[in-house]
Amino acid sequence: MSTIKIKYRLLKNVAEKWNPNDLKPENNGGFNSSLEEKILRWICRGDVLYDVTFPDDAEVIDSASPNSPHGVFVSNKIIMTNPRPLTDDLVMELYNKSELPEKSFFAALPICASRGYMNTAKKIIADKVTVSNVNQVIEIFKEWTKDKATGIFEESNLNENALSVYKMLLDIQGN
């Protein structure tokens, strides 16, 4: 019931921790947000997409990110509206608008696969994966899908969709 109520009101958030002068991004606190053409990189963070605006009195930092250049903003205050659950159609829409470095698409691939956004995962493979970069893609895939407790990649830990995508990558590699 609270989720339904969220759709009809603004969610204004004020950071408990805010230190914009610290040189380490993990020490800044605040809230991260991104641009629509960069957000595909961040779908690993959740399963709901919000529109974000900044109140007039908010401090906003354009945080340097090689994975999402000029696409990570940190602020002490944000207003969140229009929550939408991530679906394969929405993720595909975000993919089609994306302006990211190639490596960021490779990082989004295992997330898409694991969450069942298979049309998007297959599109990333068709558009971005080649014989010359497949080893890098597999390495990134394994890094993102390794067991959290052991830090080890095991094919047996992949869900059906992720396993299917992993096998597609192995086919491209020639294994």
mmCIF file of the C-alpha atoms, coordinates in Angstrom:
data_MODEL
# 
_entry.id   MODEL 
# 
loop_
_atom_site.group_PDB 
_atom_site.id 
_atom_site.type_symbol 
_atom_site.label_atom_id 
_atom_site.label_alt_id 
_atom_site.label_comp_id 
_atom_site.label_asym_id 
_atom_site.label_entity_id 
_atom_site.label_seq_id 
_atom_site.pdbx_PDB_ins_code 
_atom_site.Cartn_x 
_atom_site.Cartn_y 
_atom_site.Cartn_z 
_atom_site.occupancy 
_atom_site.B_iso_or_equiv 
_atom_site.pdbx_formal_charge 
_atom_site.auth_seq_id 
_atom_site.auth_comp_id 
_atom_site.auth_asym_id 
_atom_site.auth_atom_id 
_atom_site.pdbx_PDB_model_num 
ATOM 1   C CA . MET A 1 1   ? 0.000  0.000   0.000   1.00 0.00 ? 1   MET A CA 1 
ATOM 2   C CA . SER A 1 2   ? 2.818  2.445   0.710   1.00 0.00 ? 2   SER A CA 1 
ATOM 3   C CA . THR A 1 3   ? 4.204  1.832   -2.793  1.00 0.00 ? 3   THR A CA 1 
ATOM 4   C CA . ILE A 1 4   ? 0.937  2.994   -4.322  1.00 0.00 ? 4   ILE A CA 1 
ATOM 5   C CA . LYS A 1 5   ? 0.981  6.131   -2.169  1.00 0.00 ? 5   LYS A CA 1 
ATOM 6   C CA . ILE A 1 6   ? 4.495  6.969   -3.373  1.00 0.00 ? 6   ILE A CA 1 
ATOM 7   C CA . LYS A 1 7   ? 3.193  7.354   -6.905  1.00 0.00 ? 7   LYS A CA 1 
ATOM 8   C CA . TYR A 1 8   ? 1.003  10.262  -5.861  1.00 0.00 ? 8   TYR A CA 1 
ATOM 9   C CA . ARG A 1 9   ? 3.429  12.350  -3.826  1.00 0.00 ? 9   ARG A CA 1 
ATOM 10  C CA . LEU A 1 10  ? 6.902  13.737  -4.073  1.00 0.00 ? 10  LEU A CA 1 
ATOM 11  C CA . LEU A 1 11  ? 9.698  11.956  -2.299  1.00 0.00 ? 11  LEU A CA 1 
ATOM 12  C CA . LYS A 1 12  ? 12.057 14.662  -1.045  1.00 0.00 ? 12  LYS A CA 1 
ATOM 13  C CA . ASN A 1 13  ? 15.183 13.195  0.431   1.00 0.00 ? 13  ASN A CA 1 
ATOM 14  C CA . VAL A 1 14  ? 17.821 15.001  2.482   1.00 0.00 ? 14  VAL A CA 1 
ATOM 15  C CA . ALA A 1 15  ? 21.153 13.260  3.008   1.00 0.00 ? 15  ALA A CA 1 
ATOM 16  C CA . GLU A 1 16  ? 22.153 12.427  6.570   1.00 0.00 ? 16  GLU A CA 1 
ATOM 17  C CA . LYS A 1 17  ? 25.814 12.335  5.493   1.00 0.00 ? 17  LYS A CA 1 
ATOM 18  C CA . TRP A 1 18  ? 27.134 15.052  3.170   1.00 0.00 ? 18  TRP A CA 1 
ATOM 19  C CA . ASN A 1 19  ? 30.780 15.926  2.691   1.00 0.00 ? 19  ASN A CA 1 
ATOM 20  C CA . PRO A 1 20  ? 31.228 17.311  -0.843  1.00 0.00 ? 20  PRO A CA 1 
ATOM 21  C CA . ASN A 1 21  ? 34.867 18.288  -0.240  1.00 0.00 ? 21  ASN A CA 1 
ATOM 22  C CA . ASP A 1 22  ? 36.174 14.758  0.362   1.00 0.00 ? 22  ASP A CA 1 
ATOM 23  C CA . LEU A 1 23  ? 38.146 13.574  -2.672  1.00 0.00 ? 23  LEU A CA 1 
ATOM 24  C CA . LYS A 1 24  ? 36.921 9.984   -2.327  1.00 0.00 ? 24  LYS A CA 1 
ATOM 25  C CA . PRO A 1 25  ? 33.399 9.614   -3.813  1.00 0.00 ? 25  PRO A CA 1 
ATOM 26  C CA . GLU A 1 26  ? 32.494 6.898   -1.288  1.00 0.00 ? 26  GLU A CA 1 
ATOM 27  C CA . ASN A 1 27  ? 33.000 9.458   1.504   1.00 0.00 ? 27  ASN A CA 1 
ATOM 28  C CA . ASN A 1 28  ? 30.814 12.176  -0.015  1.00 0.00 ? 28  ASN A CA 1 
ATOM 29  C CA . GLY A 1 29  ? 27.504 10.771  1.160   1.00 0.00 ? 29  GLY A CA 1 
ATOM 30  C CA . GLY A 1 30  ? 24.435 12.180  -0.521  1.00 0.00 ? 30  GLY A CA 1 
ATOM 31  C CA . PHE A 1 31  ? 22.404 10.671  -3.317  1.00 0.00 ? 31  PHE A CA 1 
ATOM 32  C CA . ASN A 1 32  ? 23.587 9.472   -6.708  1.00 0.00 ? 32  ASN A CA 1 
ATOM 33  C CA . SER A 1 33  ? 21.584 10.139  -9.833  1.00 0.00 ? 33  SER A CA 1 
ATOM 34  C CA . SER A 1 34  ? 22.300 10.072  -13.530 1.00 0.00 ? 34  SER A CA 1 
ATOM 35  C CA . LEU A 1 35  ? 21.137 11.222  -16.936 1.00 0.00 ? 35  LEU A CA 1 
ATOM 36  C CA . GLU A 1 36  ? 18.747 9.107   -18.968 1.00 0.00 ? 36  GLU A CA 1 
ATOM 37  C CA . GLU A 1 37  ? 21.438 8.374   -21.571 1.00 0.00 ? 37  GLU A CA 1 
ATOM 38  C CA . LYS A 1 38  ? 23.819 7.170   -18.834 1.00 0.00 ? 38  LYS A CA 1 
ATOM 39  C CA . ILE A 1 39  ? 21.453 5.332   -16.470 1.00 0.00 ? 39  ILE A CA 1 
ATOM 40  C CA . LEU A 1 40  ? 21.815 1.886   -18.072 1.00 0.00 ? 40  LEU A CA 1 
ATOM 41  C CA . ARG A 1 41  ? 25.145 1.651   -16.256 1.00 0.00 ? 41  ARG A CA 1 
ATOM 42  C CA . TRP A 1 42  ? 23.325 1.953   -12.942 1.00 0.00 ? 42  TRP A CA 1 
ATOM 43  C CA . ILE A 1 43  ? 20.521 -0.613  -13.309 1.00 0.00 ? 43  ILE A CA 1 
ATOM 44  C CA . CYS A 1 44  ? 22.548 -2.846  -10.979 1.00 0.00 ? 44  CYS A CA 1 
ATOM 45  C CA . ARG A 1 45  ? 21.503 -0.545  -8.118  1.00 0.00 ? 45  ARG A CA 1 
ATOM 46  C CA . GLY A 1 46  ? 17.818 -1.382  -8.069  1.00 0.00 ? 46  GLY A CA 1 
ATOM 47  C CA . ASP A 1 47  ? 14.677 -2.331  -9.903  1.00 0.00 ? 47  ASP A CA 1 
ATOM 48  C CA . VAL A 1 48  ? 12.751 0.969   -9.879  1.00 0.00 ? 48  VAL A CA 1 
ATOM 49  C CA . LEU A 1 49  ? 13.521 4.022   -11.998 1.00 0.00 ? 49  LEU A CA 1 
ATOM 50  C CA . TYR A 1 50  ? 12.588 7.495   -10.728 1.00 0.00 ? 50  TYR A CA 1 
ATOM 51  C CA . ASP A 1 51  ? 12.666 10.918  -12.280 1.00 0.00 ? 51  ASP A CA 1 
ATOM 52  C CA . VAL A 1 52  ? 14.993 13.046  -10.150 1.00 0.00 ? 52  VAL A CA 1 
ATOM 53  C CA . THR A 1 53  ? 15.061 16.808  -9.758  1.00 0.00 ? 53  THR A CA 1 
ATOM 54  C CA . PHE A 1 54  ? 17.087 18.935  -7.392  1.00 0.00 ? 54  PHE A CA 1 
ATOM 55  C CA . PRO A 1 55  ? 15.524 21.461  -5.023  1.00 0.00 ? 55  PRO A CA 1 
ATOM 56  C CA . ASP A 1 56  ? 16.771 25.045  -5.444  1.00 0.00 ? 56  ASP A CA 1 
ATOM 57  C CA . ASP A 1 57  ? 18.846 24.797  -2.253  1.00 0.00 ? 57  ASP A CA 1 
ATOM 58  C CA . ALA A 1 58  ? 20.526 21.493  -3.209  1.00 0.00 ? 58  ALA A CA 1 
ATOM 59  C CA . GLU A 1 59  ? 24.272 21.154  -3.661  1.00 0.00 ? 59  GLU A CA 1 
ATOM 60  C CA . VAL A 1 60  ? 25.052 19.079  -6.759  1.00 0.00 ? 60  VAL A CA 1 
ATOM 61  C CA . ILE A 1 61  ? 28.426 17.629  -7.764  1.00 0.00 ? 61  ILE A CA 1 
ATOM 62  C CA . ASP A 1 62  ? 29.198 16.288  -11.235 1.00 0.00 ? 62  ASP A CA 1 
ATOM 63  C CA . SER A 1 63  ? 31.195 13.285  -10.032 1.00 0.00 ? 63  SER A CA 1 
ATOM 64  C CA . ALA A 1 64  ? 33.955 12.060  -12.319 1.00 0.00 ? 64  ALA A CA 1 
ATOM 65  C CA . SER A 1 65  ? 33.221 8.551   -13.525 1.00 0.00 ? 65  SER A CA 1 
ATOM 66  C CA . PRO A 1 66  ? 35.073 6.803   -16.339 1.00 0.00 ? 66  PRO A CA 1 
ATOM 67  C CA . ASN A 1 67  ? 32.204 4.295   -16.609 1.00 0.00 ? 67  ASN A CA 1 
ATOM 68  C CA . SER A 1 68  ? 29.624 7.037   -17.093 1.00 0.00 ? 68  SER A CA 1 
ATOM 69  C CA . PRO A 1 69  ? 31.347 10.294  -18.100 1.00 0.00 ? 69  PRO A CA 1 
ATOM 70  C CA . HIS A 1 70  ? 29.325 13.382  -17.140 1.00 0.00 ? 70  HIS A CA 1 
ATOM 71  C CA . GLY A 1 71  ? 26.591 11.074  -15.962 1.00 0.00 ? 71  GLY A CA 1 
ATOM 72  C CA . VAL A 1 72  ? 26.973 10.682  -12.212 1.00 0.00 ? 72  VAL A CA 1 
ATOM 73  C CA . PHE A 1 73  ? 25.662 13.422  -10.005 1.00 0.00 ? 73  PHE A CA 1 
ATOM 74  C CA . VAL A 1 74  ? 25.825 13.459  -6.240  1.00 0.00 ? 74  VAL A CA 1 
ATOM 75  C CA . SER A 1 75  ? 23.595 15.764  -4.234  1.00 0.00 ? 75  SER A CA 1 
ATOM 76  C CA . ASN A 1 76  ? 22.638 16.417  -0.652  1.00 0.00 ? 76  ASN A CA 1 
ATOM 77  C CA . LYS A 1 77  ? 18.956 16.762  -1.641  1.00 0.00 ? 77  LYS A CA 1 
ATOM 78  C CA . ILE A 1 78  ? 16.824 15.204  -4.355  1.00 0.00 ? 78  ILE A CA 1 
ATOM 79  C CA . ILE A 1 79  ? 13.174 14.992  -5.259  1.00 0.00 ? 79  ILE A CA 1 
ATOM 80  C CA . MET A 1 80  ? 12.064 11.657  -6.677  1.00 0.00 ? 80  MET A CA 1 
ATOM 81  C CA . THR A 1 81  ? 8.896  11.308  -8.754  1.00 0.00 ? 81  THR A CA 1 
ATOM 82  C CA . ASN A 1 82  ? 7.328  8.968   -11.283 1.00 0.00 ? 82  ASN A CA 1 
ATOM 83  C CA . PRO A 1 83  ? 8.540  5.564   -9.997  1.00 0.00 ? 83  PRO A CA 1 
ATOM 84  C CA . ARG A 1 84  ? 8.540  2.905   -12.704 1.00 0.00 ? 84  ARG A CA 1 
ATOM 85  C CA . PRO A 1 85  ? 9.531  -0.726  -12.239 1.00 0.00 ? 85  PRO A CA 1 
ATOM 86  C CA . LEU A 1 86  ? 12.342 -1.766  -14.545 1.00 0.00 ? 86  LEU A CA 1 
ATOM 87  C CA . THR A 1 87  ? 11.094 -4.090  -17.267 1.00 0.00 ? 87  THR A CA 1 
ATOM 88  C CA . ASP A 1 88  ? 12.826 -5.442  -20.336 1.00 0.00 ? 88  ASP A CA 1 
ATOM 89  C CA . ASP A 1 89  ? 10.965 -2.866  -22.454 1.00 0.00 ? 89  ASP A CA 1 
ATOM 90  C CA . LEU A 1 90  ? 12.073 0.040   -20.258 1.00 0.00 ? 90  LEU A CA 1 
ATOM 91  C CA . VAL A 1 91  ? 15.653 -1.228  -20.053 1.00 0.00 ? 91  VAL A CA 1 
ATOM 92  C CA . MET A 1 92  ? 15.683 -1.620  -23.854 1.00 0.00 ? 92  MET A CA 1 
ATOM 93  C CA . GLU A 1 93  ? 14.483 1.981   -24.154 1.00 0.00 ? 93  GLU A CA 1 
ATOM 94  C CA . LEU A 1 94  ? 17.325 3.088   -21.870 1.00 0.00 ? 94  LEU A CA 1 
ATOM 95  C CA . TYR A 1 95  ? 19.795 1.004   -23.881 1.00 0.00 ? 95  TYR A CA 1 
ATOM 96  C CA . ASN A 1 96  ? 18.692 2.624   -27.136 1.00 0.00 ? 96  ASN A CA 1 
ATOM 97  C CA . LYS A 1 97  ? 19.295 6.095   -25.627 1.00 0.00 ? 97  LYS A CA 1 
ATOM 98  C CA . SER A 1 98  ? 22.606 5.161   -24.014 1.00 0.00 ? 98  SER A CA 1 
ATOM 99  C CA . GLU A 1 99  ? 25.802 7.113   -24.549 1.00 0.00 ? 99  GLU A CA 1 
ATOM 100 C CA . LEU A 1 100 ? 28.329 5.117   -22.570 1.00 0.00 ? 100 LEU A CA 1 
ATOM 101 C CA . PRO A 1 101 ? 31.818 3.700   -22.970 1.00 0.00 ? 101 PRO A CA 1 
ATOM 102 C CA . GLU A 1 102 ? 31.813 0.190   -24.415 1.00 0.00 ? 102 GLU A CA 1 
ATOM 103 C CA . LYS A 1 103 ? 32.927 -1.351  -21.100 1.00 0.00 ? 103 LYS A CA 1 
ATOM 104 C CA . SER A 1 104 ? 29.784 -0.010  -19.381 1.00 0.00 ? 104 SER A CA 1 
ATOM 105 C CA . PHE A 1 105 ? 27.590 -1.955  -21.806 1.00 0.00 ? 105 PHE A CA 1 
ATOM 106 C CA . PHE A 1 106 ? 29.572 -5.065  -20.933 1.00 0.00 ? 106 PHE A CA 1 
ATOM 107 C CA . ALA A 1 107 ? 28.906 -4.447  -17.221 1.00 0.00 ? 107 ALA A CA 1 
ATOM 108 C CA . ALA A 1 108 ? 25.178 -3.989  -17.904 1.00 0.00 ? 108 ALA A CA 1 
ATOM 109 C CA . LEU A 1 109 ? 24.998 -7.299  -19.800 1.00 0.00 ? 109 LEU A CA 1 
ATOM 110 C CA . PRO A 1 110 ? 25.156 -9.700  -16.807 1.00 0.00 ? 110 PRO A CA 1 
ATOM 111 C CA . ILE A 1 111 ? 22.684 -7.540  -14.873 1.00 0.00 ? 111 ILE A CA 1 
ATOM 112 C CA . CYS A 1 112 ? 20.245 -7.619  -17.790 1.00 0.00 ? 112 CYS A CA 1 
ATOM 113 C CA . ALA A 1 113 ? 20.661 -11.384 -18.081 1.00 0.00 ? 113 ALA A CA 1 
ATOM 114 C CA . SER A 1 114 ? 20.351 -12.084 -14.346 1.00 0.00 ? 114 SER A CA 1 
ATOM 115 C CA . ARG A 1 115 ? 17.200 -9.977  -14.058 1.00 0.00 ? 115 ARG A CA 1 
ATOM 116 C CA . GLY A 1 116 ? 15.561 -11.468 -17.127 1.00 0.00 ? 116 GLY A CA 1 
ATOM 117 C CA . TYR A 1 117 ? 15.886 -8.481  -19.459 1.00 0.00 ? 117 TYR A CA 1 
ATOM 118 C CA . MET A 1 118 ? 16.758 -10.946 -22.199 1.00 0.00 ? 118 MET A CA 1 
ATOM 119 C CA . ASN A 1 119 ? 15.782 -8.863  -25.234 1.00 0.00 ? 119 ASN A CA 1 
ATOM 120 C CA . THR A 1 120 ? 18.128 -6.148  -23.994 1.00 0.00 ? 120 THR A CA 1 
ATOM 121 C CA . ALA A 1 121 ? 20.887 -8.654  -23.188 1.00 0.00 ? 121 ALA A CA 1 
ATOM 122 C CA . LYS A 1 122 ? 20.644 -10.158 -26.667 1.00 0.00 ? 122 LYS A CA 1 
ATOM 123 C CA . LYS A 1 123 ? 20.674 -6.684  -28.245 1.00 0.00 ? 123 LYS A CA 1 
ATOM 124 C CA . ILE A 1 124 ? 23.837 -5.766  -26.317 1.00 0.00 ? 124 ILE A CA 1 
ATOM 125 C CA . ILE A 1 125 ? 25.473 -8.968  -27.558 1.00 0.00 ? 125 ILE A CA 1 
ATOM 126 C CA . ALA A 1 126 ? 24.373 -8.352  -31.149 1.00 0.00 ? 126 ALA A CA 1 
ATOM 127 C CA . ASP A 1 127 ? 25.472 -4.711  -31.138 1.00 0.00 ? 127 ASP A CA 1 
ATOM 128 C CA . LYS A 1 128 ? 28.569 -4.713  -28.943 1.00 0.00 ? 128 LYS A CA 1 
ATOM 129 C CA . VAL A 1 129 ? 30.176 -8.145  -28.614 1.00 0.00 ? 129 VAL A CA 1 
ATOM 130 C CA . THR A 1 130 ? 32.695 -9.283  -31.212 1.00 0.00 ? 130 THR A CA 1 
ATOM 131 C CA . VAL A 1 131 ? 35.305 -12.007 -31.504 1.00 0.00 ? 131 VAL A CA 1 
ATOM 132 C CA . SER A 1 132 ? 37.944 -9.397  -30.699 1.00 0.00 ? 132 SER A CA 1 
ATOM 133 C CA . ASN A 1 133 ? 36.334 -8.220  -27.425 1.00 0.00 ? 133 ASN A CA 1 
ATOM 134 C CA . VAL A 1 134 ? 34.494 -11.329 -26.218 1.00 0.00 ? 134 VAL A CA 1 
ATOM 135 C CA . ASN A 1 135 ? 37.271 -12.309 -23.781 1.00 0.00 ? 135 ASN A CA 1 
ATOM 136 C CA . GLN A 1 136 ? 36.936 -8.931  -22.056 1.00 0.00 ? 136 GLN A CA 1 
ATOM 137 C CA . VAL A 1 137 ? 33.132 -9.307  -22.003 1.00 0.00 ? 137 VAL A CA 1 
ATOM 138 C CA . ILE A 1 138 ? 33.403 -12.777 -20.438 1.00 0.00 ? 138 ILE A CA 1 
ATOM 139 C CA . GLU A 1 139 ? 35.841 -11.480 -17.825 1.00 0.00 ? 139 GLU A CA 1 
ATOM 140 C CA . ILE A 1 140 ? 33.444 -8.665  -16.882 1.00 0.00 ? 140 ILE A CA 1 
ATOM 141 C CA . PHE A 1 141 ? 30.493 -11.074 -16.936 1.00 0.00 ? 141 PHE A CA 1 
ATOM 142 C CA . LYS A 1 142 ? 32.280 -13.395 -14.498 1.00 0.00 ? 142 LYS A CA 1 
ATOM 143 C CA . GLU A 1 143 ? 33.234 -10.482 -12.228 1.00 0.00 ? 143 GLU A CA 1 
ATOM 144 C CA . TRP A 1 144 ? 29.621 -9.299  -11.988 1.00 0.00 ? 144 TRP A CA 1 
ATOM 145 C CA . THR A 1 145 ? 28.172 -12.787 -11.434 1.00 0.00 ? 145 THR A CA 1 
ATOM 146 C CA . LYS A 1 146 ? 30.705 -14.311 -9.059  1.00 0.00 ? 146 LYS A CA 1 
ATOM 147 C CA . ASP A 1 147 ? 29.484 -15.629 -5.729  1.00 0.00 ? 147 ASP A CA 1 
ATOM 148 C CA . LYS A 1 148 ? 29.302 -12.749 -3.245  1.00 0.00 ? 148 LYS A CA 1 
ATOM 149 C CA . ALA A 1 149 ? 30.443 -14.877 -0.309  1.00 0.00 ? 149 ALA A CA 1 
ATOM 150 C CA . THR A 1 150 ? 33.379 -16.654 -1.936  1.00 0.00 ? 150 THR A CA 1 
ATOM 151 C CA . GLY A 1 151 ? 34.302 -14.197 -4.677  1.00 0.00 ? 151 GLY A CA 1 
ATOM 152 C CA . ILE A 1 152 ? 34.480 -17.111 -7.110  1.00 0.00 ? 152 ILE A CA 1 
ATOM 153 C CA . PHE A 1 153 ? 32.655 -17.437 -10.429 1.00 0.00 ? 153 PHE A CA 1 
ATOM 154 C CA . GLU A 1 154 ? 30.822 -20.715 -10.814 1.00 0.00 ? 154 GLU A CA 1 
ATOM 155 C CA . GLU A 1 155 ? 28.653 -21.453 -13.806 1.00 0.00 ? 155 GLU A CA 1 
ATOM 156 C CA . SER A 1 156 ? 26.368 -23.526 -11.567 1.00 0.00 ? 156 SER A CA 1 
ATOM 157 C CA . ASN A 1 157 ? 25.421 -20.368 -9.620  1.00 0.00 ? 157 ASN A CA 1 
ATOM 158 C CA . LEU A 1 158 ? 23.961 -18.631 -12.690 1.00 0.00 ? 158 LEU A CA 1 
ATOM 159 C CA . ASN A 1 159 ? 20.203 -18.481 -13.127 1.00 0.00 ? 159 ASN A CA 1 
ATOM 160 C CA . GLU A 1 160 ? 18.724 -19.818 -16.368 1.00 0.00 ? 160 GLU A CA 1 
ATOM 161 C CA . ASN A 1 161 ? 18.881 -16.477 -18.196 1.00 0.00 ? 161 ASN A CA 1 
ATOM 162 C CA . ALA A 1 162 ? 22.410 -15.630 -17.107 1.00 0.00 ? 162 ALA A CA 1 
ATOM 163 C CA . LEU A 1 163 ? 23.567 -19.129 -18.054 1.00 0.00 ? 163 LEU A CA 1 
ATOM 164 C CA . SER A 1 164 ? 21.990 -18.724 -21.486 1.00 0.00 ? 164 SER A CA 1 
ATOM 165 C CA . VAL A 1 165 ? 23.825 -15.424 -22.056 1.00 0.00 ? 165 VAL A CA 1 
ATOM 166 C CA . TYR A 1 166 ? 27.092 -16.869 -20.740 1.00 0.00 ? 166 TYR A CA 1 
ATOM 167 C CA . LYS A 1 167 ? 26.803 -19.727 -23.242 1.00 0.00 ? 167 LYS A CA 1 
ATOM 168 C CA . MET A 1 168 ? 26.155 -17.203 -26.040 1.00 0.00 ? 168 MET A CA 1 
ATOM 169 C CA . LEU A 1 169 ? 29.404 -15.479 -25.085 1.00 0.00 ? 169 LEU A CA 1 
ATOM 170 C CA . LEU A 1 170 ? 31.267 -18.796 -25.051 1.00 0.00 ? 170 LEU A CA 1 
ATOM 171 C CA . ASP A 1 171 ? 29.871 -19.552 -28.517 1.00 0.00 ? 171 ASP A CA 1 
ATOM 172 C CA . ILE A 1 172 ? 31.219 -16.247 -29.808 1.00 0.00 ? 172 ILE A CA 1 
ATOM 173 C CA . GLN A 1 173 ? 34.561 -17.055 -28.183 1.00 0.00 ? 173 GLN A CA 1 
ATOM 174 C CA . GLY A 1 174 ? 34.539 -20.404 -29.967 1.00 0.00 ? 174 GLY A CA 1 
ATOM 175 C CA . ASN A 1 175 ? 34.397 -22.694 -26.927 1.00 0.00 ? 175 ASN A CA 1 
# 
